[in-house]
Amino acid sequence: MRFLLKIAALSLFCIQSAFAQSPDQEQIKQLMKHQFDKPHAPLSVAPIAVVGDHALASWIQIDSGGRALLVRHHGKWSIALCGGDGLTQVDVLEKTGMSKQVAAQLSKQLVEGESKLSPKHKKMFSMFKGEVKVDHHQH
């Protein structure tokens, strides 16, 4: 079991290392890891797309994964919505209140970032079914 956890951790490290991190991306990664990372279940957050005060982050934790929509309020990032493939669709992102232009840029950046990963990892981002709103005022 420990061997498998070490292999999983190494795989997650390799995913995260493949992406250069801007200060916003690093803040988002640290926020998500602070909320969800566990010693027995490390969280990998990559890629992360940022456009203005909106961001999309793909994540994997052990054998599941998904995506998160984040919003910056007063300089602080918070998770607004968790989901799967829907968060790569411009019309779904528009329904969250962002402009079509921002939605299209976010979607394009995230899909391009994910295209650099293995098919196995990309498939894991689709595992989260539906969307779950997160009250960003609680974090």
CYANA upper distance limits for C-alpha pairs under 8 A (distance plus 0.5 A):
  1 MET  CA      5 LEU  CA      6.88
  2 ARG  CA      6 LYS  CA      6.68
  3 PHE  CA      7 ILE  CA      6.74
  4 LEU  CA      8 ALA  CA      6.60
  5 LEU  CA      9 ALA  CA      6.53
  5 LEU  CA     40 HIS  CA      8.06
  6 LYS  CA     10 LEU  CA      6.60
  7 ILE  CA     11 SER  CA      6.64
  8 ALA  CA     12 LEU  CA      6.68
  8 ALA  CA     62 ILE  CA      7.37
  9 ALA  CA     13 PHE  CA      6.58
  9 ALA  CA     42 PRO  CA      7.29
 10 LEU  CA     14 CYS  CA      6.72
 11 SER  CA     15 ILE  CA      6.90
 12 LEU  CA     16 GLN  CA      6.83
 12 LEU  CA     43 LEU  CA      8.27
 12 LEU  CA     44 SER  CA      5.98
 12 LEU  CA     60 ILE  CA      8.37
 13 PHE  CA     17 SER  CA      6.51
 13 PHE  CA     44 SER  CA      7.90
 14 CYS  CA     18 ALA  CA      6.82
 15 ILE  CA     19 PHE  CA      8.00
 15 ILE  CA     44 SER  CA      8.07
 15 ILE  CA     46 ALA  CA      7.27
 15 ILE  CA    117 LEU  CA      7.89
 16 GLN  CA     44 SER  CA      7.21
 16 GLN  CA     45 VAL  CA      7.21
 16 GLN  CA     46 ALA  CA      6.08
 16 GLN  CA     47 PRO  CA      8.01
 19 PHE  CA     46 ALA  CA      7.66
 19 PHE  CA     47 PRO  CA      7.20
 21 GLN  CA     25 GLN  CA      5.96
 21 GLN  CA     26 GLU  CA      6.25
 22 SER  CA     26 GLU  CA      6.64
 23 PRO  CA     27 GLN  CA      6.70
 24 ASP  CA     28 ILE  CA      6.71
 24 ASP  CA     50 VAL  CA      7.98
 25 GLN  CA     29 LYS  CA      6.59
 25 GLN  CA     48 ILE  CA      6.59
 25 GLN  CA     49 ALA  CA      8.14
 25 GLN  CA     50 VAL  CA      7.79
 26 GLU  CA     30 GLN  CA      6.62
 27 GLN  CA     31 LEU  CA      6.58
 27 GLN  CA     77 TRP  CA      8.00
 28 ILE  CA     32 MET  CA      6.73
 28 ILE  CA     57 ALA  CA      8.49
 28 ILE  CA     77 TRP  CA      7.05
 29 LYS  CA     33 LYS  CA      6.58
 29 LYS  CA     45 VAL  CA      6.30
 29 LYS  CA     46 ALA  CA      8.46
 30 GLN  CA     34 HIS  CA      6.39
 31 LEU  CA     35 GLN  CA      6.84
 31 LEU  CA     77 TRP  CA      8.21
 31 LEU  CA     78 SER  CA      8.22
 32 MET  CA     36 PHE  CA      6.50
 32 MET  CA     37 ASP  CA      8.00
 32 MET  CA     45 VAL  CA      8.08
 33 LYS  CA     37 ASP  CA      5.16
 33 LYS  CA     43 LEU  CA      6.57
 33 LYS  CA     44 SER  CA      8.30
 33 LYS  CA     45 VAL  CA      8.31
 36 PHE  CA     43 LEU  CA      7.24
 37 ASP  CA     41 ALA  CA      6.92
 37 ASP  CA     42 PRO  CA      5.60
 37 ASP  CA     43 LEU  CA      5.44
 38 LYS  CA     42 PRO  CA      5.91
 38 LYS  CA     43 LEU  CA      7.89
 41 ALA  CA     61 GLN  CA      6.63
 41 ALA  CA     62 ILE  CA      6.35
 42 PRO  CA     61 GLN  CA      6.49
 42 PRO  CA     62 ILE  CA      7.43
 43 LEU  CA     59 TRP  CA      7.42
 43 LEU  CA     60 ILE  CA      6.43
 43 LEU  CA     61 GLN  CA      5.23
 43 LEU  CA     62 ILE  CA      8.05
 44 SER  CA     59 TRP  CA      5.95
 44 SER  CA     60 ILE  CA      5.67
 44 SER  CA     61 GLN  CA      6.85
 45 VAL  CA     57 ALA  CA      6.99
 45 VAL  CA     58 SER  CA      6.29
 45 VAL  CA     59 TRP  CA      4.95
 45 VAL  CA     60 ILE  CA      7.20
 46 ALA  CA     57 ALA  CA      6.79
 46 ALA  CA     58 SER  CA      5.85
 46 ALA  CA     59 TRP  CA      6.61
 47 PRO  CA     57 ALA  CA      6.48
 47 PRO  CA     58 SER  CA      6.17
 47 PRO  CA     59 TRP  CA      8.42
 47 PRO  CA    110 LEU  CA      7.08
 47 PRO  CA    113 GLY  CA      6.05
 47 PRO  CA    114 GLU  CA      6.85
 48 ILE  CA     55 ALA  CA      7.45
 48 ILE  CA     56 LEU  CA      6.20
 48 ILE  CA     57 ALA  CA      4.83
 48 ILE  CA     58 SER  CA      6.99
 48 ILE  CA    110 LEU  CA      7.09
 48 ILE  CA    113 GLY  CA      8.22
 49 ALA  CA     55 ALA  CA      5.90
 49 ALA  CA     56 LEU  CA      5.68
 49 ALA  CA     57 ALA  CA      6.90
 49 ALA  CA    106 LEU  CA      6.38
 49 ALA  CA    109 GLN  CA      6.09
 49 ALA  CA    110 LEU  CA      5.84
 49 ALA  CA    113 GLY  CA      8.46
 50 VAL  CA     54 HIS  CA      6.47
 50 VAL  CA     55 ALA  CA      4.81
 50 VAL  CA     56 LEU  CA      7.16
 50 VAL  CA    106 LEU  CA      7.09
 51 VAL  CA     55 ALA  CA      6.67
 51 VAL  CA    102 VAL  CA      6.98
 51 VAL  CA    105 GLN  CA      7.54
 51 VAL  CA    106 LEU  CA      6.72
 53 ASP  CA     71 VAL  CA      6.15
 53 ASP  CA     72 ARG  CA      5.36
 53 ASP  CA     73 HIS  CA      8.09
 54 HIS  CA     69 LEU  CA      7.82
 54 HIS  CA     70 LEU  CA      6.29
 54 HIS  CA     71 VAL  CA      5.23
 54 HIS  CA     72 ARG  CA      6.93
 54 HIS  CA    102 VAL  CA      8.47
 54 HIS  CA    106 LEU  CA      8.45
 55 ALA  CA     69 LEU  CA      6.30
 55 ALA  CA     70 LEU  CA      5.50
 55 ALA  CA     71 VAL  CA      6.90
 55 ALA  CA    106 LEU  CA      7.38
 56 LEU  CA     67 ARG  CA      7.32
 56 LEU  CA     68 ALA  CA      6.11
 56 LEU  CA     69 LEU  CA      5.20
 56 LEU  CA     70 LEU  CA      6.67
 56 LEU  CA     87 LEU  CA      8.30
 56 LEU  CA    106 LEU  CA      7.25
 56 LEU  CA    107 SER  CA      8.48
 56 LEU  CA    110 LEU  CA      7.36
 57 ALA  CA     67 ARG  CA      5.97
 57 ALA  CA     68 ALA  CA      5.69
 57 ALA  CA     69 LEU  CA      7.14
 57 ALA  CA     70 LEU  CA      8.27
 57 ALA  CA    110 LEU  CA      8.11
 58 SER  CA     65 GLY  CA      8.07
 58 SER  CA     66 GLY  CA      6.40
 58 SER  CA     67 ARG  CA      4.81
 58 SER  CA     68 ALA  CA      6.99
 58 SER  CA    110 LEU  CA      8.43
 58 SER  CA    125 PHE  CA      6.92
 59 TRP  CA     65 GLY  CA      5.89
 59 TRP  CA     66 GLY  CA      6.00
 59 TRP  CA     67 ARG  CA      6.35
 59 TRP  CA     68 ALA  CA      8.27
 59 TRP  CA    125 PHE  CA      7.22
 60 ILE  CA     64 SER  CA      6.27
 60 ILE  CA     65 GLY  CA      4.61
 60 ILE  CA     66 GLY  CA      7.17
 60 ILE  CA    121 HIS  CA      8.41
 60 ILE  CA    124 MET  CA      7.38
 60 ILE  CA    125 PHE  CA      7.51
 61 GLN  CA     65 GLY  CA      6.43
 63 ASP  CA    124 MET  CA      7.95
 64 SER  CA    124 MET  CA      6.24
 64 SER  CA    125 PHE  CA      8.04
 64 SER  CA    127 MET  CA      6.78
 64 SER  CA    128 PHE  CA      8.14
 65 GLY  CA    124 MET  CA      5.41
 65 GLY  CA    125 PHE  CA      5.16
 65 GLY  CA    126 SER  CA      7.47
 65 GLY  CA    127 MET  CA      6.29
 65 GLY  CA    128 PHE  CA      6.76
 66 GLY  CA     82 CYS  CA      7.81
 66 GLY  CA     83 GLY  CA      6.38
 66 GLY  CA     84 GLY  CA      5.36
 66 GLY  CA     85 ASP  CA      8.36
 66 GLY  CA    124 MET  CA      7.26
 66 GLY  CA    125 PHE  CA      4.56
 66 GLY  CA    126 SER  CA      6.39
 66 GLY  CA    127 MET  CA      6.58
 66 GLY  CA    128 PHE  CA      5.45
 67 ARG  CA     82 CYS  CA      6.36
 67 ARG  CA     83 GLY  CA      5.84
 67 ARG  CA     84 GLY  CA      5.95
 67 ARG  CA     85 ASP  CA      8.28
 67 ARG  CA     87 LEU  CA      7.29
 67 ARG  CA    125 PHE  CA      6.81
 67 ARG  CA    128 PHE  CA      8.20
 68 ALA  CA     79 ILE  CA      7.10
 68 ALA  CA     80 ALA  CA      8.00
 68 ALA  CA     81 LEU  CA      6.25
 68 ALA  CA     82 CYS  CA      4.92
 68 ALA  CA     83 GLY  CA      6.72
 68 ALA  CA     87 LEU  CA      8.09
 69 LEU  CA     79 ILE  CA      6.47
 69 LEU  CA     80 ALA  CA      6.16
 69 LEU  CA     81 LEU  CA      5.58
 69 LEU  CA     82 CYS  CA      6.78
 69 LEU  CA     87 LEU  CA      7.84
 70 LEU  CA     77 TRP  CA      6.87
 70 LEU  CA     78 SER  CA      5.89
 70 LEU  CA     79 ILE  CA      4.85
 70 LEU  CA     80 ALA  CA      5.80
 70 LEU  CA     81 LEU  CA      7.54
 71 VAL  CA     77 TRP  CA      6.08
 71 VAL  CA     78 SER  CA      6.09
 71 VAL  CA     79 ILE  CA      7.00
 71 VAL  CA     80 ALA  CA      6.90
 72 ARG  CA     76 LYS  CA      5.67
 72 ARG  CA     77 TRP  CA      4.75
 72 ARG  CA     78 SER  CA      6.83
 73 HIS  CA     77 TRP  CA      6.97
 73 HIS  CA     78 SER  CA      8.22
 78 SER  CA    136 HIS  CA      5.94
 78 SER  CA    139 HIS  CA      7.70
 79 ILE  CA    134 VAL  CA      6.73
 79 ILE  CA    135 ASP  CA      8.26
 79 ILE  CA    136 HIS  CA      6.46
 80 ALA  CA    133 LYS  CA      6.42
 80 ALA  CA    134 VAL  CA      5.33
 80 ALA  CA    135 ASP  CA      6.87
 80 ALA  CA    136 HIS  CA      6.31
 81 LEU  CA    131 GLU  CA      7.12
 81 LEU  CA    132 VAL  CA      6.06
 81 LEU  CA    133 LYS  CA      4.93
 81 LEU  CA    134 VAL  CA      5.85
 82 CYS  CA    131 GLU  CA      6.05
 82 CYS  CA    132 VAL  CA      5.65
 82 CYS  CA    133 LYS  CA      6.99
 82 CYS  CA    134 VAL  CA      7.84
 83 GLY  CA     87 LEU  CA      6.68
 83 GLY  CA    128 PHE  CA      6.07
 83 GLY  CA    129 LYS  CA      6.86
 83 GLY  CA    130 GLY  CA      6.22
 83 GLY  CA    131 GLU  CA      4.85
 83 GLY  CA    132 VAL  CA      6.89
 84 GLY  CA     88 THR  CA      8.41
 84 GLY  CA    125 PHE  CA      6.56
 84 GLY  CA    126 SER  CA      5.35
 84 GLY  CA    127 MET  CA      6.88
 84 GLY  CA    128 PHE  CA      5.14
 84 GLY  CA    129 LYS  CA      6.31
 84 GLY  CA    130 GLY  CA      7.20
 84 GLY  CA    131 GLU  CA      7.72
 85 ASP  CA     89 GLN  CA      7.80
 85 ASP  CA    125 PHE  CA      7.75
 85 ASP  CA    126 SER  CA      5.81
 85 ASP  CA    128 PHE  CA      8.38
 86 GLY  CA     92 VAL  CA      6.71
 86 GLY  CA    130 GLY  CA      8.03
 86 GLY  CA    131 GLU  CA      8.23
 87 LEU  CA     92 VAL  CA      6.95
 87 LEU  CA     93 LEU  CA      6.80
 87 LEU  CA    107 SER  CA      8.19
 88 THR  CA     92 VAL  CA      8.35
 88 THR  CA     93 LEU  CA      8.11
 88 THR  CA    107 SER  CA      5.51
 88 THR  CA    110 LEU  CA      7.89
 88 THR  CA    111 VAL  CA      7.67
 89 GLN  CA     93 LEU  CA      6.88
 89 GLN  CA    107 SER  CA      7.06
 90 VAL  CA     94 GLU  CA      6.60
 90 VAL  CA    100 LYS  CA      7.36
 90 VAL  CA    103 ALA  CA      5.70
 90 VAL  CA    104 ALA  CA      6.00
 90 VAL  CA    107 SER  CA      7.02
 91 ASP  CA     95 LYS  CA      6.95
 91 ASP  CA    100 LYS  CA      8.24
 91 ASP  CA    103 ALA  CA      8.34
 92 VAL  CA     96 THR  CA      7.56
 93 LEU  CA     97 GLY  CA      7.92
 93 LEU  CA     98 MET  CA      7.24
 93 LEU  CA    103 ALA  CA      6.04
 94 GLU  CA     98 MET  CA      5.63
 94 GLU  CA     99 SER  CA      6.46
 94 GLU  CA    100 LYS  CA      6.30
 94 GLU  CA    103 ALA  CA      6.57
 98 MET  CA    102 VAL  CA      6.91
 98 MET  CA    103 ALA  CA      6.90
 99 SER  CA    103 ALA  CA      6.65
100 LYS  CA    104 ALA  CA      6.51
101 GLN  CA    105 GLN  CA      6.74
102 VAL  CA    106 LEU  CA      6.58
103 ALA  CA    107 SER  CA      6.58
104 ALA  CA    108 LYS  CA      6.56
105 GLN  CA    109 GLN  CA      6.61
106 LEU  CA    110 LEU  CA      6.62
107 SER  CA    111 VAL  CA      6.57
108 LYS  CA    112 GLU  CA      6.56
109 GLN  CA    113 GLY  CA      6.63
110 LEU  CA    114 GLU  CA      6.58
111 VAL  CA    115 SER  CA      6.58
112 GLU  CA    116 LYS  CA      7.61
113 GLY  CA    117 LEU  CA      8.17
114 GLU  CA    122 LYS  CA      6.89
115 SER  CA    122 LYS  CA      8.18
117 LEU  CA    121 HIS  CA      6.81
117 LEU  CA    122 LYS  CA      6.97
118 SER  CA    122 LYS  CA      6.83
119 PRO  CA    123 LYS  CA      6.55
120 LYS  CA    124 MET  CA      7.08
121 HIS  CA    125 PHE  CA      7.46
122 LYS  CA    126 SER  CA      7.76
123 LYS  CA    127 MET  CA      7.57
135 ASP  CA    139 HIS  CA      8.25
